[in-house]
């Protein structure tokens, strides 16, 4: 995980802070659920609990933030399906 976050541009200091937040707030990995993912833009680090809830790991508030998280795989499948229907109708 650390190597991937470094490859994405996160500094070791920020990775350490994110790991500390994970250990503090979710001491058992099973508490996260199967859909939890770690997300970074190279500057911040968030824990995506599901498709709608993100927790900012580098902000000490520990509050859940509600953001629009797009399921790209499902969106791509829907676009392919819509395009197929349009070509059949043409």
N, C-alpha and C positions, 0 to 999 in steps of 0.2 A: 504494500500500500504506500509506504513512504517513497519508494522509487518512482511509482506512478505519479504521485503528487509532485515530486521534484521535477519529473519530466514535463509536467504541466506548468511549471514555473513557480510553484509555491516554495517559499524559503523554509529552511529547516526550523527556524524559530516559529514560524506560523504553523508548520506541521506539528511541532511539539505542543503548541497551544491547542490545536484541534484535537490531538490525541488525549491531552489532559481533560478536555471537555467531554470527550466520549467516555473516558474512564470514570469521570465524576458523575455524569448524568445517566449513563447506561453501563453500570459495572458488569452486567451479564449480557453477552452478545445476543442471547435469545430474547432479551427484552425489546430488541429493535424490530423484530418481525422479519419475514423473508423478503419483503419488498424494499427494505431500506438500502439506500445507496449513498455513497460519498460523492459530492459534486464540487468541482472547483472551476474557477475561471482564471486561475493562475495568481490571483490576489486574495480571494476569499475562499472559505471552505464551508460547505453546508451539508447537513445530513438530510437527505430526502427520505422522509418517513414513508411516504406514499406519493401518489400522483398529484397531491394538492398541498402537502405540508412540508415546509423546509425549516430546519433549525440552523441558525447561524452559529457555527462553532467558534468563531473568532470574536464574537460579541458576547460579553459576560452575562447578558441578560438571560440567556438560555430559553428565551421565549420562542414559541413556534410562530413562524411567519407564514402567512398565507400568500402564496404566489401562484401564478399560472405556470404550471409545469406541463409541458407538452409530451405526450407519449408519441414519439416520432414514428415508431413501428406501426402503431394502430392508425395514425394519420396517413402514412404512406399506403397502407392496405386499403383505406377508404378511398383515397385518390385513385388508386389503380382500379378499384371496383367501379367508381363513378365514371372513369374514362372508358372502361369496357362497356358499360351500359350505354354511354353516349355513342360509341362506335357501332353498337348493335342497332341503335335507333336510327342511325344515319343511313 
